[in-house]
């Protein structure tokens, strides 16, 4: 019995496979190196300490005159 879908359709199998992988294949993700990136909370704490030191120096200058 020969029915619809029994025979392989003619076509470029290489193109079909590449299109299939492009559409349904695993998504390629770029890995980002985060070893040298400073976390936000550490950077924020460093800025706060810097502002505190600047404020204390300004207060000291006001007192000393």
Steps between C-alpha positions, in 0.01 A plus 500: 500500500631834403353791689574861569829540684641158413770640276751762600436833334767624265703790631828613645544305824802706607300824475207337681723382786668839541164678497359253752795558735474876455128501587463222754856427607665585826555872541861608504584716799818692556668441831597821675808510717389655829814432701627857484158667538437650841160417652259792538475483879879517541530791257212678677660446843831635370327815373321547832826469693662749263217752557522446876874572499449813289227619737721440806787692339265790422378502860858496626588799277199692633603436861867583445410808318 
